[in-house]
């Protein structure tokens, strides 16, 4: 039986150097080489995030994970500076907070979530 917590997220990348720097600058994630064409960031809170080397990113309908952020507006400003894109501007989630969709330099879609707490 699952404890309903995501334990690992894997992000495909065509360029480790670009992705490692992008996620470091945007979220403070410190990826380390993990071997066999893989980089890993351990949150030390029960979740890891991996970067997997691929030749090409296949865009399309996919599962989107949302990253908790303190100030969504600041992250949306920073994303453009880091050569990412805002796919969907900040939207209200009644009662809960806000969300937005962004893409990294490879075109992977990620969500941002700012709660009302």
Biopython code that builds the backbone (N, CA, C, O; Angstrom):
import numpy as np
from Bio.PDB.StructureBuilder import StructureBuilder

atoms = [
    (1, "UNK", "N", (0.833, -1.188, 0.000)),
    (1, "UNK", "CA", (0.000, 0.000, 0.000)),
    (1, "UNK", "C", (0.878, 1.251, 0.000)),
    (1, "UNK", "O", (1.837, 1.341, 0.766)),
    (2, "UNK", "N", (0.561, 2.175, -0.825)),
    (2, "UNK", "CA", (1.309, 3.421, -0.941)),
    (2, "UNK", "C", (0.995, 4.346, 0.223)),
    (2, "UNK", "O", (-0.109, 4.337, 0.767)),
    (3, "UNK", "N", (1.994, 5.148, 0.595)),
    (3, "UNK", "CA", (1.717, 6.164, 1.607)),
    (3, "UNK", "C", (1.294, 7.485, 0.950)),
    (3, "UNK", "O", (1.192, 8.508, 1.627)),
    (4, "UNK", "N", (1.051, 7.466, -0.345)),
    (4, "UNK", "CA", (0.528, 8.575, -1.136)),
    (4, "UNK", "C", (1.454, 9.788, -1.182)),
    (4, "UNK", "O", (0.999, 10.923, -1.327)),
    (5, "UNK", "N", (2.737, 9.540, -1.059)),
    (5, "UNK", "CA", (3.723, 10.606, -1.186)),
    (5, "UNK", "C", (4.638, 10.251, -2.352)),
    (5, "UNK", "O", (5.104, 9.117, -2.454)),
    (6, "UNK", "N", (4.892, 11.202, -3.219)),
    (6, "UNK", "CA", (5.800, 10.966, -4.339)),
    (6, "UNK", "C", (7.212, 10.828, -3.780)),
    (6, "UNK", "O", (7.664, 11.676, -3.010)),
    (7, "UNK", "N", (7.900, 9.773, -4.164)),
    (7, "UNK", "CA", (9.241, 9.522, -3.659)),
    (7, "UNK", "C", (10.346, 9.964, -4.605)),
    (7, "UNK", "O", (11.463, 10.247, -4.172)),
    (8, "UNK", "N", (10.035, 10.024, -5.906)),
    (8, "UNK", "CA", (11.067, 10.362, -6.887)),
    (8, "UNK", "C", (10.416, 10.947, -8.135)),
    (8, "UNK", "O", (9.369, 10.481, -8.585)),
    (9, "UNK", "N", (11.048, 11.965, -8.678)),
    (9, "UNK", "CA", (10.636, 12.571, -9.942)),
    (9, "UNK", "C", (11.843, 12.533, -10.860)),
    (9, "UNK", "O", (12.959, 12.841, -10.442)),
    (10, "UNK", "N", (11.621, 12.154, -12.112)),
    (10, "UNK", "CA", (12.705, 12.084, -13.088)),
    (10, "UNK", "C", (12.415, 13.050, -14.230)),
    (10, "UNK", "O", (11.327, 13.048, -14.806)),
    (11, "UNK", "N", (13.412, 13.876, -14.547)),
    (11, "UNK", "CA", (13.281, 14.886, -15.599)),
    (11, "UNK", "C", (14.263, 14.552, -16.721)),
    (11, "UNK", "O", (15.462, 14.435, -16.469)),
    (12, "UNK", "N", (13.781, 14.397, -17.946)),
    (12, "UNK", "CA", (14.710, 14.159, -19.058)),
    (12, "UNK", "C", (15.440, 15.449, -19.428)),
    (12, "UNK", "O", (14.887, 16.542, -19.302)),
    (13, "UNK", "N", (16.676, 15.313, -19.881)),
    (13, "UNK", "CA", (17.464, 16.474, -20.300)),
    (13, "UNK", "C", (18.367, 16.117, -21.474)),
    (13, "UNK", "O", (18.873, 14.999, -21.567)),
    (14, "UNK", "N", (18.560, 17.068, -22.357)),
    (14, "UNK", "CA", (19.496, 16.872, -23.459)),
    (14, "UNK", "C", (20.880, 17.402, -23.105)),
    (14, "UNK", "O", (21.850, 17.126, -23.812)),
    (15, "UNK", "N", (20.979, 18.169, -22.003)),
    (15, "UNK", "CA", (22.245, 18.787, -21.639)),
    (15, "UNK", "C", (22.325, 18.891, -20.116)),
    (15, "UNK", "O", (21.663, 19.738, -19.516)),
    (16, "UNK", "N", (23.130, 18.036, -19.493)),
    (16, "UNK", "CA", (23.253, 18.053, -18.037)),
    (16, "UNK", "C", (23.692, 19.412, -17.509)),
    (16, "UNK", "O", (23.116, 19.917, -16.546)),
    (17, "UNK", "N", (24.711, 20.012, -18.132)),
    (17, "UNK", "CA", (25.238, 21.281, -17.629)),
    (17, "UNK", "C", (24.160, 22.360, -17.582)),
    (17, "UNK", "O", (24.040, 23.079, -16.589)),
    (18, "UNK", "N", (23.378, 22.473, -18.653)),
    (18, "UNK", "CA", (22.312, 23.479, -18.715)),
    (18, "UNK", "C", (21.249, 23.190, -17.662)),
    (18, "UNK", "O", (20.831, 24.097, -16.941)),
    (19, "UNK", "N", (20.810, 21.944, -17.565)),
    (19, "UNK", "CA", (19.751, 21.593, -16.616)),
    (19, "UNK", "C", (20.199, 21.731, -15.167)),
    (19, "UNK", "O", (19.453, 22.253, -14.339)),
    (20, "UNK", "N", (21.399, 21.275, -14.851)),
    (20, "UNK", "CA", (21.909, 21.385, -13.484)),
    (20, "UNK", "C", (21.937, 22.853, -13.063)),
    (20, "UNK", "O", (21.502, 23.187, -11.961)),
    (21, "UNK", "N", (22.434, 23.715, -13.911)),
    (21, "UNK", "CA", (22.512, 25.149, -13.583)),
    (21, "UNK", "C", (21.129, 25.785, -13.524)),
    (21, "UNK", "O", (20.864, 26.599, -12.640)),
    (22, "UNK", "N", (20.247, 25.428, -14.450)),
    (22, "UNK", "CA", (18.889, 25.973, -14.490)),
    (22, "UNK", "C", (18.159, 25.689, -13.173)),
    (22, "UNK", "O", (17.635, 26.611, -12.548)),
    (23, "UNK", "N", (18.120, 24.433, -12.754)),
    (23, "UNK", "CA", (17.391, 24.071, -11.545)),
    (23, "UNK", "C", (18.078, 24.578, -10.274)),
    (23, "UNK", "O", (17.411, 24.843, -9.274)),
    (24, "UNK", "N", (19.389, 24.710, -10.309)),
    (24, "UNK", "CA", (20.109, 25.298, -9.175)),
    (24, "UNK", "C", (19.719, 26.759, -9.006)),
    (24, "UNK", "O", (19.407, 27.203, -7.901)),
    (25, "UNK", "N", (19.737, 27.502, -10.102)),
    (25, "UNK", "CA", (19.400, 28.918, -10.045)),
    (25, "UNK", "C", (17.925, 29.168, -9.724)),
    (25, "UNK", "O", (17.594, 30.124, -9.024)),
    (26, "UNK", "N", (17.046, 28.314, -10.233)),
    (26, "UNK", "CA", (15.614, 28.529, -10.053)),
    (26, "UNK", "C", (15.112, 28.065, -8.693)),
    (26, "UNK", "O", (14.365, 28.788, -8.033)),
    (27, "UNK", "N", (15.513, 26.863, -8.260)),
    (27, "UNK", "CA", (14.984, 26.285, -7.019)),
    (27, "UNK", "C", (16.032, 25.977, -5.960)),
    (27, "UNK", "O", (15.684, 25.571, -4.851)),
    (28, "UNK", "N", (17.304, 26.161, -6.279)),
    (28, "UNK", "CA", (18.352, 25.834, -5.320)),
    (28, "UNK", "C", (18.671, 24.353, -5.234)),
    (28, "UNK", "O", (19.294, 23.910, -4.270)),
    (29, "UNK", "N", (18.248, 23.577, -6.236)),
    (29, "UNK", "CA", (18.500, 22.132, -6.244)),
    (29, "UNK", "C", (19.953, 21.877, -6.624)),
    (29, "UNK", "O", (20.433, 22.396, -7.632)),
    (30, "UNK", "N", (20.648, 21.088, -5.829)),
    (30, "UNK", "CA", (22.062, 20.762, -6.051)),
    (30, "UNK", "C", (22.179, 19.333, -6.579)),
    (30, "UNK", "O", (22.257, 18.386, -5.797)),
    (31, "UNK", "N", (22.191, 19.179, -7.888)),
    (31, "UNK", "CA", (22.324, 17.856, -8.500)),
    (31, "UNK", "C", (23.768, 17.382, -8.434)),
    (31, "UNK", "O", (24.703, 18.165, -8.602)),
    (32, "UNK", "N", (23.931, 16.088, -8.186)),
    (32, "UNK", "CA", (25.246, 15.449, -8.149)),
    (32, "UNK", "C", (25.253, 14.283, -9.130)),
    (32, "UNK", "O", (24.236, 13.609, -9.294)),
    (33, "UNK", "N", (26.403, 14.035, -9.792)),
    (33, "UNK", "CA", (26.479, 12.865, -10.673)),
    (33, "UNK", "C", (26.174, 11.597, -9.888)),
    (33, "UNK", "O", (26.662, 11.414, -8.774)),
    (34, "UNK", "N", (25.362, 10.724, -10.479)),
    (34, "UNK", "CA", (24.946, 9.499, -9.803)),
    (34, "UNK", "C", (25.372, 8.258, -10.588)),
    (34, "UNK", "O", (25.117, 7.132, -10.161)),
    (35, "UNK", "N", (26.018, 8.464, -11.727)),
    (35, "UNK", "CA", (26.486, 7.344, -12.542)),
    (35, "UNK", "C", (25.508, 6.952, -13.627)),
    (35, "UNK", "O", (24.315, 7.245, -13.545)),
    (36, "UNK", "N", (26.027, 6.286, -14.644)),
    (36, "UNK", "CA", (25.219, 5.782, -15.757)),
    (36, "UNK", "C", (24.355, 6.843, -16.429)),
    (36, "UNK", "O", (23.186, 6.593, -16.722)),
    (37, "UNK", "N", (24.913, 8.016, -16.675)),
    (37, "UNK", "CA", (24.172, 9.065, -17.369)),
    (37, "UNK", "C", (23.023, 9.613, -16.556)),
    (37, "UNK", "O", (21.937, 9.835, -17.092)),
    (38, "UNK", "N", (23.241, 9.837, -15.265)),
    (38, "UNK", "CA", (22.169, 10.261, -14.383)),
    (38, "UNK", "C", (22.716, 11.238, -13.348)),
    (38, "UNK", "O", (23.840, 11.082, -12.871)),
    (39, "UNK", "N", (21.924, 12.238, -13.005)),
    (39, "UNK", "CA", (22.248, 13.158, -11.926)),
    (39, "UNK", "C", (21.114, 13.086, -10.911)),
    (39, "UNK", "O", (19.966, 12.841, -11.282)),
    (40, "UNK", "N", (21.428, 13.298, -9.629)),
    (40, "UNK", "CA", (20.437, 13.148, -8.582)),
    (40, "UNK", "C", (20.509, 14.299, -7.583)),
    (40, "UNK", "O", (21.592, 14.743, -7.202)),
    (41, "UNK", "N", (19.338, 14.771, -7.169)),
    (41, "UNK", "CA", (19.216, 15.722, -6.069)),
    (41, "UNK", "C", (18.387, 15.057, -4.981)),
    (41, "UNK", "O", (17.269, 14.607, -5.232)),
    (42, "UNK", "N", (18.936, 14.995, -3.773)),
    (42, "UNK", "CA", (18.240, 14.393, -2.643)),
    (42, "UNK", "C", (17.747, 15.511, -1.733)),
    (42, "UNK", "O", (18.547, 16.287, -1.211)),
    (43, "UNK", "N", (16.443, 15.596, -1.541)),
    (43, "UNK", "CA", (15.870, 16.637, -0.685)),
    (43, "UNK", "C", (16.110, 16.357, 0.791)),
    (43, "UNK", "O", (15.978, 17.254, 1.623)),
    (44, "UNK", "N", (16.460, 15.123, 1.118)),
    (44, "UNK", "CA", (16.616, 14.662, 2.502)),
    (44, "UNK", "C", (15.314, 14.816, 3.281)),
    (44, "UNK", "O", (15.315, 14.934, 4.507)),
    (45, "UNK", "N", (14.202, 14.813, 2.543)),
    (45, "UNK", "CA", (12.867, 14.867, 3.139)),
    (45, "UNK", "C", (11.993, 13.775, 2.519)),
    (45, "UNK", "O", (10.775, 13.922, 2.417)),
    (46, "UNK", "N", (12.638, 12.674, 2.105)),
    (46, "UNK", "CA", (11.900, 11.548, 1.562)),
    (46, "UNK", "C", (11.627, 11.612, 0.076)),
    (46, "UNK", "O", (10.825, 10.834, -0.440)),
    (47, "UNK", "N", (12.284, 12.532, -0.625)),
    (47, "UNK", "CA", (12.063, 12.642, -2.069)),
    (47, "UNK", "C", (13.383, 12.932, -2.773)),
    (47, "UNK", "O", (14.217, 13.685, -2.271)),
    (48, "UNK", "N", (13.557, 12.320, -3.944)),
    (48, "UNK", "CA", (14.713, 12.603, -4.780)),
    (48, "UNK", "C", (14.233, 13.047, -6.152)),
    (48, "UNK", "O", (13.119, 12.732, -6.571)),
    (49, "UNK", "N", (15.099, 13.788, -6.846)),
    (49, "UNK", "CA", (14.799, 14.259, -8.195)),
    (49, "UNK", "C", (15.978, 13.883, -9.069)),
    (49, "UNK", "O", (17.127, 14.162, -8.725)),
    (50, "UNK", "N", (15.699, 13.246, -10.204)),
    (50, "UNK", "CA", (16.758, 12.799, -11.093)),
    (50, "UNK", "C", (16.715, 13.507, -12.425)),
    (50, "UNK", "O", (15.651, 13.896, -12.907)),
    (51, "UNK", "N", (17.886, 13.670, -13.017)),
    (51, "UNK", "CA", (18.021, 14.143, -14.394)),
    (51, "UNK", "C", (18.526, 12.973, -15.218)),
    (51, "UNK", "O", (19.572, 12.395, -14.923)),
    (52, "UNK", "N", (17.771, 12.631, -16.256)),
    (52, "UNK", "CA", (18.104, 11.499, -17.132)),
    (52, "UNK", "C", (18.485, 12.034, -18.501)),
    (52, "UNK", "O", (17.733, 12.805, -19.097)),
    (53, "UNK", "N", (19.646, 11.633, -19.005)),
    (53, "UNK", "CA", (20.132, 12.084, -20.319)),
    (53, "UNK", "C", (19.359, 11.418, -21.438)),
    (53, "UNK", "O", (19.206, 10.197, -21.468)),
    (54, "UNK", "N", (18.869, 12.242, -22.366)),
    (54, "UNK", "CA", (18.166, 11.764, -23.550)),
    (54, "UNK", "C", (18.693, 12.522, -24.767)),
    (54, "UNK", "O", (19.266, 13.603, -24.636)),
    (55, "UNK", "N", (18.494, 11.953, -25.931)),
    (55, "UNK", "CA", (18.905, 12.622, -27.168)),
    (55, "UNK", "C", (17.921, 13.724, -27.567)),
    (55, "UNK", "O", (18.312, 14.755, -28.115)),
    (56, "UNK", "N", (16.645, 13.489, -27.283)),
    (56, "UNK", "CA", (15.599, 14.413, -27.718)),
    (56, "UNK", "C", (14.453, 14.378, -26.710)),
    (56, "UNK", "O", (14.107, 13.319, -26.186)),
    (57, "UNK", "N", (13.872, 15.541, -26.445)),
    (57, "UNK", "CA", (12.694, 15.625, -25.585)),
    (57, "UNK", "C", (11.466, 15.466, -26.462)),
    (57, "UNK", "O", (11.322, 16.153, -27.473)),
    (58, "UNK", "N", (10.589, 14.565, -26.074)),
    (58, "UNK", "CA", (9.339, 14.363, -26.793)),
    (58, "UNK", "C", (8.257, 15.121, -26.033)),
    (58, "UNK", "O", (7.841, 14.706, -24.951)),
    (59, "UNK", "N", (7.803, 16.237, -26.606)),
    (59, "UNK", "CA", (6.778, 17.046, -25.958)),
    (59, "UNK", "C", (5.399, 16.480, -26.228)),
    (59, "UNK", "O", (5.154, 15.867, -27.267)),
    (60, "UNK", "N", (4.522, 16.690, -25.299)),
    (60, "UNK", "CA", (3.158, 16.213, -25.453)),
    (60, "UNK", "C", (2.454, 16.183, -24.120)),
    (60, "UNK", "O", (2.932, 16.747, -23.135)),
    (61, "UNK", "N", (1.328, 15.527, -24.096)),
    (61, "UNK", "CA", (0.578, 15.434, -22.860)),
    (61, "UNK", "C", (1.340, 14.550, -21.888)),
    (61, "UNK", "O", (1.728, 13.433, -22.230)),
    (62, "UNK", "N", (1.554, 15.045, -20.682)),
    (62, "UNK", "CA", (2.357, 14.297, -19.724)),
    (62, "UNK", "C", (1.916, 14.626, -18.300)),
    (62, "UNK", "O", (1.161, 15.570, -18.071)),
    (63, "UNK", "N", (2.393, 13.845, -17.370)),
    (63, "UNK", "CA", (2.161, 14.138, -15.962)),
    (63, "UNK", "C", (2.957, 15.375, -15.590)),
    (63, "UNK", "O", (4.120, 15.514, -15.968)),
    (64, "UNK", "N", (2.328, 16.266, -14.854)),
    (64, "UNK", "CA", (3.002, 17.496, -14.424)),
    (64, "UNK", "C", (3.073, 17.507, -12.906)),
    (64, "UNK", "O", (2.053, 17.360, -12.233)),
    (65, "UNK", "N", (4.253, 17.677, -12.373)),
    (65, "UNK", "CA", (4.384, 17.848, -10.933)),
    (65, "UNK", "C", (4.536, 19.336, -10.636)),
    (65, "UNK", "O", (5.106, 20.085, -11.429)),
    (66, "UNK", "N", (4.022, 19.748, -9.490)),
    (66, "UNK", "CA", (4.059, 21.152, -9.084)),
    (66, "UNK", "C", (5.007, 21.314, -7.901)),
    (66, "UNK", "O", (4.976, 20.529, -6.953)),
    (67, "UNK", "N", (5.840, 22.331, -7.969)),
    (67, "UNK", "CA", (6.821, 22.608, -6.942)),
    (67, "UNK", "C", (6.276, 23.699, -6.033)),
    (67, "UNK", "O", (5.851, 24.752, -6.508)),
    (68, "UNK", "N", (6.286, 23.450, -4.726)),
    (68, "UNK", "CA", (5.872, 24.465, -3.766)),
    (68, "UNK", "C", (6.874, 25.611, -3.775)),
    (68, "UNK", "O", (8.079, 25.392, -3.652)),
    (69, "UNK", "N", (6.374, 26.825, -3.919)),
    (69, "UNK", "CA", (7.230, 28.014, -3.873)),
    (69, "UNK", "C", (6.610, 29.019, -2.911)),
    (69, "UNK", "O", (5.397, 29.023, -2.697)),
    (70, "UNK", "N", (7.447, 29.865, -2.336)),
    (70, "UNK", "CA", (6.953, 30.880, -1.403)),
    (70, "UNK", "C", (6.334, 32.072, -2.122)),
    (70, "UNK", "O", (5.320, 32.615, -1.684)),
    (71, "UNK", "N", (6.963, 32.481, -3.246)),
    (71, "UNK", "CA", (6.495, 33.660, -3.977)),
    (71, "UNK", "C", (6.492, 33.359, -5.473)),
    (71, "UNK", "O", (7.509, 33.503, -6.152)),
    (72, "UNK", "N", (5.348, 32.946, -5.967)),
    (72, "UNK", "CA", (5.225, 32.516, -7.360)),
    (72, "UNK", "C", (5.603, 33.628, -8.342)),
    (72, "UNK", "O", (6.185, 33.358, -9.393)),
    (73, "UNK", "N", (5.274, 34.868, -8.002)),
    (73, "UNK", "CA", (5.592, 35.987, -8.907)),
    (73, "UNK", "C", (7.092, 36.139, -9.117)),
    (73, "UNK", "O", (7.539, 36.427, -10.227)),
    (74, "UNK", "N", (7.870, 35.948, -8.056)),
    (74, "UNK", "CA", (9.331, 36.050, -8.183)),
    (74, "UNK", "C", (9.898, 34.939, -9.046)),
    (74, "UNK", "O", (10.805, 35.172, -9.845)),
    (75, "UNK", "N", (9.370, 33.728, -8.891)),
    (75, "UNK", "CA", (9.837, 32.600, -9.694)),
    (75, "UNK", "C", (9.487, 32.825, -11.167)),
    (75, "UNK", "O", (10.293, 32.516, -12.045)),
    (76, "UNK", "N", (8.306, 33.356, -11.444)),
    (76, "UNK", "CA", (7.907, 33.612, -12.835)),
    (76, "UNK", "C", (8.803, 34.659, -13.492)),
    (76, "UNK", "O", (9.088, 34.568, -14.686)),
    (77, "UNK", "N", (9.242, 35.641, -12.732)),
    (77, "UNK", "CA", (10.181, 36.634, -13.284)),
    (77, "UNK", "C", (11.538, 35.996, -13.567)),
    (77, "UNK", "O", (12.172, 36.275, -14.585)),
    (78, "UNK", "N", (11.967, 35.142, -12.654)),
    (78, "UNK", "CA", (13.288, 34.521, -12.765)),
    (78, "UNK", "C", (13.358, 33.519, -13.916)),
    (78, "UNK", "O", (14.410, 33.359, -14.534)),
    (79, "UNK", "N", (12.253, 32.850, -14.203)),
    (79, "UNK", "CA", (12.242, 31.797, -15.226)),
    (79, "UNK", "C", (12.698, 32.321, -16.584)),
    (79, "UNK", "O", (13.436, 31.638, -17.294)),
    (80, "UNK", "N", (12.270, 33.514, -16.946)),
    (80, "UNK", "CA", (12.636, 34.088, -18.243)),
    (80, "UNK", "C", (14.123, 34.421, -18.279)),
    (80, "UNK", "O", (14.780, 34.226, -19.302)),
    (81, "UNK", "N", (14.652, 34.918, -17.173)),
    (81, "UNK", "CA", (16.084, 35.228, -17.093)),
    (81, "UNK", "C", (16.935, 33.977, -17.308)),
    (81, "UNK", "O", (18.057, 34.058, -17.809)),
    (82, "UNK", "N", (16.392, 32.823, -16.924)),
    (82, "UNK", "CA", (17.134, 31.567, -17.000)),
    (82, "UNK", "C", (16.852, 30.795, -18.288)),
    (82, "UNK", "O", (17.189, 29.616, -18.395)),
    (83, "UNK", "N", (16.238, 31.460, -19.261)),
    (83, "UNK", "CA", (15.941, 30.887, -20.582)),
    (83, "UNK", "C", (14.875, 29.787, -20.545)),
    (83, "UNK", "O", (14.826, 28.918, -21.416)),
    (84, "UNK", "N", (14.033, 29.847, -19.526)),
    (84, "UNK", "CA", (12.855, 28.998, -19.487)),
    (84, "UNK", "C", (11.683, 29.801, -20.051)),
    (84, "UNK", "O", (11.865, 30.921, -20.528)),
    (85, "UNK", "N", (10.484, 29.227, -19.993)),
    (85, "UNK", "CA", (9.302, 29.919, -20.517)),
    (85, "UNK", "C", (8.146, 29.789, -19.534)),
    (85, "UNK", "O", (8.020, 28.798, -18.815)),
    (86, "UNK", "N", (7.311, 30.813, -19.526)),
    (86, "UNK", "CA", (6.065, 30.751, -18.778)),
    (86, "UNK", "C", (5.011, 30.236, -19.749)),
    (86, "UNK", "O", (4.710, 30.891, -20.747)),
    (87, "UNK", "N", (4.456, 29.076, -19.464)),
    (87, "UNK", "CA", (3.427, 28.498, -20.333)),
    (87, "UNK", "C", (2.039, 28.966, -19.931)),
    (87, "UNK", "O", (1.188, 29.213, -20.785)),
    (88, "UNK", "N", (1.813, 29.086, -18.634)),
    (88, "UNK", "CA", (0.532, 29.568, -18.135)),
    (88, "UNK", "C", (0.836, 30.501, -16.971)),
    (88, "UNK", "O", (1.451, 30.103, -15.982)),
    (89, "UNK", "N", (0.399, 31.738, -17.104)),
    (89, "UNK", "CA", (0.615, 32.730, -16.055)),
    (89, "UNK", "C", (-0.077, 32.300, -14.761)),
    (89, "UNK", "O", (-0.881, 31.367, -14.753)),
    (90, "UNK", "N", (0.241, 32.979, -13.692)),
    (90, "UNK", "CA", (-0.339, 32.700, -12.376)),
    (90, "UNK", "C", (-1.866, 32.721, -12.433)),
    (90, "UNK", "O", (-2.479, 33.666, -12.930)),
    (91, "UNK", "N", (-2.451, 31.664, -11.915)),
    (91, "UNK", "CA", (-3.908, 31.529, -11.851)),
    (91, "UNK", "C", (-4.312, 31.246, -10.406)),
    (91, "UNK", "O", (-3.556, 30.634, -9.650)),
    (92, "UNK", "N", (-5.498, 31.691, -10.034)),
    (92, "UNK", "CA", (-6.026, 31.453, -8.695)),
    (92, "UNK", "C", (-6.646, 30.065, -8.620)),
    (92, "UNK", "O", (-7.364, 29.638, -9.525)),
    (93, "UNK", "N", (-6.357, 29.370, -7.526)),
    (93, "UNK", "CA", (-7.061, 28.141, -7.170)),
    (93, "UNK", "C", (-7.903, 28.542, -5.964)),
    (93, "UNK", "O", (-7.371, 28.688, -4.864)),
    (94, "UNK", "N", (-9.210, 28.723, -6.154)),
    (94, "UNK", "CA", (-10.044, 29.228, -5.054)),
    (94, "UNK", "C", (-9.782, 28.487, -3.740)),
    (94, "UNK", "O", (-9.738, 27.257, -3.699)),
    (95, "UNK", "N", (-9.614, 29.244, -2.701)),
    (95, "UNK", "CA", (-9.370, 28.795, -1.330)),
    (95, "UNK", "C", (-7.932, 28.312, -1.114)),
    (95, "UNK", "O", (-7.364, 28.560, -0.051)),
    (96, "UNK", "N", (-7.328, 27.628, -2.098)),
    (96, "UNK", "CA", (-6.037, 26.988, -1.894)),
    (96, "UNK", "C", (-4.821, 27.865, -2.172)),
    (96, "UNK", "O", (-3.839, 27.772, -1.435)),
    (97, "UNK", "N", (-4.841, 28.706, -3.193)),
    (97, "UNK", "CA", (-3.671, 29.502, -3.523)),
    (97, "UNK", "C", (-3.572, 29.804, -5.002)),
    (97, "UNK", "O", (-4.550, 30.207, -5.632)),
    (98, "UNK", "N", (-2.366, 29.604, -5.563)),
    (98, "UNK", "CA", (-2.086, 29.959, -6.949)),
    (98, "UNK", "C", (-1.251, 28.872, -7.616)),
    (98, "UNK", "O", (-0.546, 28.113, -6.951)),
    (99, "UNK", "N", (-1.343, 28.814, -8.936)),
    (99, "UNK", "CA", (-0.461, 27.927, -9.685)),
    (99, "UNK", "C", (-0.098, 28.592, -11.004)),
    (99, "UNK", "O", (-0.765, 29.525, -11.452)),
    (100, "UNK", "N", (0.960, 28.101, -11.611)),
    (100, "UNK", "CA", (1.403, 28.538, -12.937)),
    (100, "UNK", "C", (2.135, 27.354, -13.564)),
    (100, "UNK", "O", (2.562, 26.437, -12.862)),
    (101, "UNK", "N", (2.275, 27.382, -14.880)),
    (101, "UNK", "CA", (3.038, 26.357, -15.584)),
    (101, "UNK", "C", (4.216, 27.008, -16.281)),
    (101, "UNK", "O", (4.090, 28.068, -16.894)),
    (102, "UNK", "N", (5.361, 26.355, -16.177)),
    (102, "UNK", "CA", (6.583, 26.841, -16.803)),
    (102, "UNK", "C", (7.206, 25.702, -17.592)),
    (102, "UNK", "O", (6.793, 24.550, -17.465)),
    (103, "UNK", "N", (8.204, 26.029, -18.410)),
    (103, "UNK", "CA", (8.988, 24.987, -19.051)),
    (103, "UNK", "C", (10.463, 25.319, -18.897)),
    (103, "UNK", "O", (10.864, 26.483, -18.894)),
    (104, "UNK", "N", (11.263, 24.259, -18.767)),
    (104, "UNK", "CA", (12.704, 24.426, -18.645)),
    (104, "UNK", "C", (13.296, 24.595, -20.044)),
    (104, "UNK", "O", (12.559, 24.526, -21.027)),
    (105, "UNK", "N", (14.615, 24.817, -20.159)),
    (105, "UNK", "CA", (15.214, 25.028, -21.489)),
    (105, "UNK", "C", (15.007, 23.861, -22.458)),
    (105, "UNK", "O", (15.077, 24.063, -23.670)),
    (106, "UNK", "N", (14.751, 22.643, -21.956)),
    (106, "UNK", "CA", (14.482, 21.495, -22.823)),
    (106, "UNK", "C", (13.018, 21.400, -23.233)),
    (106, "UNK", "O", (12.672, 20.587, -24.090)),
    (107, "UNK", "N", (12.150, 22.219, -22.635)),
    (107, "UNK", "CA", (10.729, 22.177, -22.955)),
    (107, "UNK", "C", (9.901, 21.317, -22.021)),
    (107, "UNK", "O", (8.705, 21.141, -22.254)),
    (108, "UNK", "N", (10.512, 20.766, -20.952)),
    (108, "UNK", "CA", (9.754, 20.004, -19.960)),
    (108, "UNK", "C", (8.809, 20.934, -19.209)),
    (108, "UNK", "O", (9.208, 22.024, -18.800)),
    (109, "UNK", "N", (7.572, 20.517, -19.025)),
    (109, "UNK", "CA", (6.585, 21.312, -18.306)),
    (109, "UNK", "C", (6.649, 20.999, -16.816)),
    (109, "UNK", "O", (6.667, 19.839, -16.404)),
    (110, "UNK", "N", (6.684, 22.068, -16.018)),
    (110, "UNK", "CA", (6.654, 21.957, -14.561)),
    (110, "UNK", "C", (5.594, 22.914, -14.041)),
    (110, "UNK", "O", (5.339, 23.960, -14.637)),
    (111, "UNK", "N", (4.990, 22.552, -12.942)),
    (111, "UNK", "CA", (4.026, 23.437, -12.307)),
    (111, "UNK", "C", (4.642, 24.118, -11.106)),
    (111, "UNK", "O", (5.564, 23.596, -10.478)),
    (112, "UNK", "N", (4.121, 25.289, -10.796)),
    (112, "UNK", "CA", (4.487, 26.006, -9.581)),
    (112, "UNK", "C", (3.222, 26.111, -8.736)),
    (112, "UNK", "O", (2.130, 26.294, -9.275)),
    (113, "UNK", "N", (3.358, 25.999, -7.424)),
    (113, "UNK", "CA", (2.214, 26.116, -6.525)),
    (113, "UNK", "C", (2.586, 26.974, -5.325)),
    (113, "UNK", "O", (3.588, 26.731, -4.653)),
    (114, "UNK", "N", (1.758, 27.984, -5.070)),
    (114, "UNK", "CA", (1.914, 28.819, -3.875)),
    (114, "UNK", "C", (0.615, 28.711, -3.090)),
    (114, "UNK", "O", (-0.439, 29.145, -3.555)),
    (115, "UNK", "N", (0.696, 28.132, -1.903)),
    (115, "UNK", "CA", (-0.484, 27.946, -1.079)),
    (115, "UNK", "C", (-0.825, 29.179, -0.274)),
    (115, "UNK", "O", (0.011, 30.062, -0.079)),
    (116, "UNK", "N", (-2.056, 29.231, 0.190)),
    (116, "UNK", "CA", (-2.509, 30.316, 1.074)),
    (116, "UNK", "C", (-2.270, 29.946, 2.521)),
    (116, "UNK", "O", (-3.214, 29.672, 3.263)),
    (117, "UNK", "N", (-1.023, 29.937, 2.921)),
    (117, "UNK", "CA", (-0.699, 29.605, 4.308)),
    (117, "UNK", "C", (0.368, 30.514, 4.826)),
    (117, "UNK", "O", (0.777, 30.391, 5.981)),
]
sb = StructureBuilder()
sb.init_structure("model")
sb.init_model(0)
sb.init_chain("A")
sb.init_seg("    ")
for serial, (resi, resn, name, xyz) in enumerate(atoms, 1):
    if name == "N":
        sb.init_residue(resn, " ", resi, " ")
    sb.init_atom(name, np.array(xyz, "f"), 0.0, 1.0, " ", f" {name:<3s}", serial, name[0])
structure = sb.get_structure()
